């Protein structure tokens, strides 16, 4: 709905007639900004209009067409407030908030906006199209998203209807807000944690847990019950761990939450892992591999048979690396089957199986079934024991490409882990193509990145060569609105890619230690995790502290 005060300003400039403006007044929708229709009037010059009224009202004029404003800054005002006052925050400092508007008559709303932002407000004037571009570029705020949950399905994909009155409207709204806020802020995990006297909710941002809410302890049973109902778990069973899945549509995007409940001393803890298919990176060239590393990895997965293993701790991006490999291999003439616990993302053209131990569908039984399904490529979520390892090696030796993961610290340790499981050295040598170890490092925020002085001696101690230590520039984020003051925004993977070279194969036959394998792999050209991390430091992508903390077990 158009503001009448604004229409009076437009007519006073003579740039549009009352007849032309009448259609703007016909729309009575409070949530529609009718002023955008001025852009459809052929002779209306928005830049000239903005400059004229900026002088008239004593406001600074700025064309924000190419301005980069963080979504977090814009979302500091609720959408309904932005629409009501035609006001978008474009900069917030410790002392004031700068607000962009195309309507000079809203300057008398300074007090109301100041109360919303809890800061003094300063207005600047911009043209309508620039303001509209900012308005359109930002997704709906969390307050608007919490009511857009249009579908809830369980892990079985059966539809389930949950009524608000089953638990209580306040709890329903609170849970919806938490789920939506986690999606908007690109959180990887939500932790709902009960303690003796408190109840807290934490989000995992870029690998770090941060407390975001501390609701009353009395809300804990209702919040947990709401989450369990959405995940189709048994709310009466509080003595055993349970796993489920919530499937929501938020802002038109399908989002899955993998749900795990765990009985603790003071109630059930619930952890939700966000699985956003739109954020799945299937282009392996953008994951963080260096040139030689990706050549070895591609050579390994494109072999007609053999085994490629990806290793690393939980949450290090192993699944993304494997999915990118399958995306590379997924062509019409190839039959790909996967056994996962659970399947995190749906991949078109790939036969995915969810492991279910309770009905006897284990990794081992799924692998045996795959071998009767005329497979070309098999992916097994994890090699956990001798039985799975033996079947996987057998498949790799009988003309199949096998992809899988293990939980080991580095690539060389993966070989000793297979040998310790009881798999014969000659079978490992015959089956193995390459092993990839990986970690995730937090990236420096590009908005507040700055050079920091570091002594040459410290760089050499970290592992840089003396010649490189003299030239390298070290960066660090000082903290800003975009990175929430952390200095980090986003993550990037570092890799250790060990190819099964002839010398490495010969060494494996002698039942060597992990250190011996590592020494030989480095001689053959392998870059360790520490080396890869330091390369990211030299490229200005991460900090020394982050690089060292995530490759601590690797002493070169």
N, C-alpha and C positions, 0 to 999 in steps of 0.2 A: 504494500500500500504506500502511495506517495505521500510525502510530507507537504502540506499546503504552504508552509513558510518557504519551502524550497521553490515551489512553483512561482511564488511572488517574486523571488530573486531572479528566476529565469526570465519572466516576462519583463522585469525592469531593465534587463540588458537589451531587449528587443531581438534576441536571437531565436525566439520561438513565439508563436502566437497562442492566444488562449484556445483557439480551435484545435491547434496541433497538440496542445497539452491536455485537451479534454480526455483523450483516450487513456492517459496515464491515471486519471482519477476513477475510471470505470472499475478497475480491479480493487476489490475490497480485501484481498488476502493479506493478512497482517505479516505473513512470512515472505511475501514477494516484494522485491525491490523494483518498483515500477520505473524508477528513474533511468534504469538501463535502456529503456525504450527510446530515450532521447538520442541514442547513438544511431537509431534508424531514420532520424530526420536528416535528409540529405544536406541541407544548408546549415545544420547546427555544428559549429566549430567548437569542439569540447576544450581544446587547448586555449583558444582565445577566450572562451567563457571563463575557464579556471583562472587565467591570469587577471582578467578584469575584476572578478569578485575577490581574488586574493588581495588586490590593492584596496578594494572597497572595504574589506573587513580586517585589513591589517594582518593577514596571515602569510606565511612563507609558502611559495609554490614549488613543489618538487614532482617531476615526472617519474613515477615509480615503475615504469614499464619493464625495466631490466633489473629492478631491485631484487636482492636475495634476502628474504626474511624467513627466519626459521618458523616451522609450524608450531613449535612450542611457544614462541612469542605471540603469534597470532591467536593461539588457543587459550591464552591467558584471560581472554574474555569469552564468555559463553556465546554460542551462535545467536541466541535470541537477543542478546545485548548488542551484538554487532549489527544485526538487522534493525533493531529498534533505533539505535543512535547513528547508524551509517558510520561506524567507527571501528577501525582495525588497528591494533597495536603493531608498530613496526620496530620499536626499540624500547627496551626496558632496562634502566640502570638502577643503581642503588638510590638515586635521588628523584627520578621522575620517569614517567611513561610518555613516549611520543606516539600520538594517535594520528593516523591518516584518515581523511574524510574528503568527500567531494561536495559536501553540503555545509556551507559556512554557518548556517543557522543553528547547527548543533553545538556551537561553542558555549552556549548557555547550559550545557549538560556536564560541564567540567566536574562539578561537585559529585554528581551521581556516578560518573565514570571513575572518579578518584576513589570513591568508596568501594567500587567493585575491584579496582586494582590495588587499593591500599597504598596509593602513591599520588603525588601531584601530577596533573595531566597537562601536556602541551600539545596543541593541535598544529598539524601542517595540512595544506590543501594540495590535492592531486586531481588529475583529470579522471573522468568516470571510467574510461576503459582500463586505466592502470589499477584503479581500485577494484574493478570487477575481476581483473586477472588474479589479483591477490585473493579475492573472495572465493573464486572458483578453484584455485590451485590447492586449497587446503581441504582435507577430508573433514567430514562432520566431527564435531568435538565429542568427547566421551559422553557428555551429558545427553547428546542427541543419539549416540549409538546404543545406549543401554536399552532403548525401546525397540531396536531393530532386529532382535533375535527372532527370526521367522521360522527356523526349523531346528528341532532338537531330535537327534537320532542316537541310538546306542551303538555299541560296537557291532551288533548284529545287523545294523542298518534298518532295523524295524522302527517305525515312527512311534513316538511316545508323546503324550500330551501331559503337561504339568500345569496344574492350576495354582494360581497365586494363593488362594485361600488354604491350600494344603499345608503351607508353612507359615505364611505371613507376608504381606506385601512389602514391609520394610526390608526383610531379609532377601526377598526376591530381587528388589531393586539394588540392594547392596551387592549381591553376588553378580548380577548382570553388569554393574558398574566396574567391579574388579576384573571380570573377564574382558570387557570392552577396553578398559584402560590398558590392560596388559597387551592387547592386540595393537592399539594405537601407538604405544611406546616401544613396540618391537621387543618385548620381553621374551626370553626363552623358556622360563619356568616360573610358576607361582607356588609359593610355599605357605600353606595354611597350618599354623602351629599352635597347639594348646600347651600351656604351662600351668603350674599350680595356682597362680594368682592372676596371670595375664593371658592374653590371646593376641597373637600378632600375625600379620601377613607380609611376606617379603617377595620381591620380584628379583629375578636374576637378569641384570643388565650387563651385556658384554662379558659374561662370566663371573660377575661380582653380585653377591646378594645384598639387597638394600631394603630396609623396612619401609613400607609405604602406608601401612594402616595398623592401628592398635585398637580394634573395636572392643566393647565391653565383654568380659569373660562370659556373661550370660548369653551372648549371641552365638557362642561357639557351637553348641549342639545343633542349632537351627541352620547355621551356615554349612556345617559339615553334611547335615541331612539333605539340604538343597543340592549340594554338589553331587552327592551319591545318587539322588533321584535322577538328576540330569544324566548321569553316567550309567543309569540302570543297574546300580549296585544294590545289595540287600541292606537297607538302613537298619534292620533289626540285628544284623550280624556285626558286632563290634569287637569280637575277640580275634578275628583272623584278618590278615591283609587281603585286600581285594583290588582288582584292576578293571578298569572300564574305559570308556571313551565318550566324550561329548562332541557332537558335531553341530556347529552353529553357523549361521549366516550373519555376518556383521558388516554393515555398510555395503551389502551386496557381494561380499567376498566369503567363500566357504573356508572356515577355520576349524581344525580339529584340535581338541585338547585331550591328551592321553592322561588318564587319571589313575593315581595309585593312593590307596588309603592304608594306613599303618597304625595298629593299636600302640599307643604310648602310655606312659605312666599316668598322664592327666587327660586322656582323651585320644581321639583319632587324629593323626596328622595326615593331611591330604596334600599331595604334590601334583600339579598339573603341568605337563609339557606341551607347549604350543607348537602345532605343526601347521604352518602356513604355506600351502602349496605354491602360492605366488612368490614366496621368497626363496624357493628351492633353486639353487644355482646348479644347473646341469652342464654349463660350459666349463670344462675342466681348465681351460686356458685362463680363467678368471679366479681360480681358487687360491693361487699363490705359488704354484709350481714354478721353479726356475727352468730355463730352456732345456738344459741337459736332463733334468729330472723328469720333465714331461715326455721327453723323447723315450727314455727308458720305460716309463710307465705305459705309454701307448704301445711300445714294442711288446711289452709283456702281455697286455690284454688282447692284442691283435694276433697273438700266436693261435694256431688252430687248437692247441691243447696245452695243458699245464695249469699251474696254480699261481694266483696273484693274491697276496695277503696284505691287508691294511690293519695297522695296529696303533694303539694309543689308548689313553684313559677315557672313561665315559665323558661324553660332551666335547670331544676333541674334533668332531666333524667327520668321523669315519664313514657314517652312512651317506653323507653328502658326496664324499669322494667315490664311494662304490656306485651310487646312483648316477653320478656323472659318467663313470665308466660304462654302465649299462646303457645310458642314453647314447653314448658313442657307438656302442655295438648293436643297438636296437634297429635292425633293418628287416625288411620283409622276409628275406630268406633265412632268418635266424630264429631258432626257438630258444627263448630265455625263460628259465624258471627260477623263482627265489623262495627260500624258506626263511621267514623273519619272525621275530618275537619282540614286539608285534610289527606289522607292516606300517611304516610311518607315513608313506605317501603312495598314492595310486599312480602307476606308470602305465600309460596306454601301450598295448602291444607286448606286455610282459606278464607272465603267469605268476602271480604272487600268492603265496600260501602263508596263512597265519598259524604258527606253531601253537598247539593246544595240548599241554601235557595231560590234562585231566581226562582226555579222550584217547590218549595214546599217540597223538600226533606230535612226535618229537622231531628234532633236527635230523636224527639218524633215520627215522622211519620216512620222513619226507624225502631225504636224499635217496633212499632206496627206491622210493616210488618214482622220483625224477628219472632215474636210470632206465625205467621202463616206459618213459614218455618221449623217447627219441629227442633228447635235449642236445643243443649245441653249447649253450652256456648255462652254468648253474651258479647261483649265488646263495650261500648259506650264511645266515646272520652272524654266527659265531662258532668257532671250533672250541668247544668247552672240554671235551674229553677224548679218550683214545678212540672210542667207537666212531664218533663223528669225524675225527681226523683221519682214521683209516679209510672210511668210505670216501671222503673228499679226495684223498691221495689216489685211491683206486680209480675214481672218476677222472682225475687229471691224467692218469696214465693210460686210459682207454679211449682217448680221443675227444675229451671234453675240456672246455675252459672253465675253471673253478675260481670263483671270487669269494673271499671270506674275510673275517676279522678275528683278531685275538687281542687280549688285554696284556700287553707287555710294554716295557719302557722304551725300547728302541727296536730297530730292525734286526740287528744281530741276535738279540735276546729271543726273538721269535723262533729262530732255528733251534736254539737249545730247548725252548719250551716244547716244540714238536718232538724232539728227541727224548725229552724227559717223559712225555706222554706214553712213550713206548713204540713210536713209529721208527722203523729201521732207517739208518742213515742213507742207505742206497736208494730207498724209496723217496726220501726227502730230496735228494740230489736229482733224481729223475723227474720229479714232479714240479719242482720250484722254478718259476720264471723270475719273479722279483718280489720284494717286500717293501711296503711303504709305511713308515712311522710318521705320525703327525701330531701337532699341537695347534691350538688357536691362541694368537696374540691379540691384545687390544691395540687398535690403530689410534694414532694421535689424531685428535680433532683438527681438521684442516682449517677451521675458522679461527682458532686461537693458537695455532702452532707457532713456536718461536725457537730460535737458536739458543742453546744454553752452552756455556763454557765447560769443557771437560778436559782435564789434564791428560797429556799424551800417555803418561805412565799408566793411568787407570785404563785407558783404551787398550793398551798392550796387555795388561793383566786380564782384561775381559776376553782377549783372544784375537784382537786385530794385529796384523803385521805392522811393524814399525813404520814402514813407508806409507801404509794406509792410514795409520793413526795421525799422521801429520796433516793429511788432506781432508779427513772426514769432518762433516758438520753434523752435530748431534742436536736433535730437536726434542721439544717437550711441549705439551699443551698447558697453558696457564689457567684454563678453566673459563667457560663462558655459558651463555644461556643454552646454546645448542647442545653442549655436552653435559649439561647440568652440573657444571663446575668441576668435573672429573678430569678434564684434559684428554679424555679418550672418547672416540665415537666409532662404533663398529669393530669388527674383528677380521683378521686375515690369518690364513693357515701357513705354517712352516712345515717343511717336509724333509724326511731322510729317506732317500730311495736307494735301496741296495739291490743291485742286479746279481743274479746268480751267475757270476763269471766262472770260467774254467778253474781259476785258482781258488775261488770260494768253494766251488763244488768239491775239489780235491781235498780241501781242508775239512769240510763237513764229514767226509768219509772217515776221518780220524777222530771223530767225536770230540771236537774242540770246545773250549770255553767261549762265552760270548765276547770276551775281550780279544781273543785271538781272531775270531771272525771279523770283529770290528776293525782291527788293525789291518787285516788283509783287504777289507772292503774300501777303507780309506786309501790304501795304496792303489787300488783299482779305480779311484776317482770319486768315491762316494762323499757327499757333503753331509756332515752330521747335523743333528737338530740345532746344536749350538752355532755351527757355521751358518746355517740357513737363517737363524734368528739374527745374527750379527749382520748378515746381508740386508735384512729388513731395516735394521738400525741405520746402516749406511745409505739406504734409499730414502730415509726420512719418514718411514711408515710407522715405526714404533720406537719406544724408549729403551734405553739400556736396561733399566730396572725390569721392564716387562720381558725383554729378551732373556735376561739371566734367570728370572724366576720361573720361566716356562721351559728352560732347558737346563735346570739345575742338576739333573742326573747325568748330564752329558758333559764330561770334562775334556772333550776333544780327544 
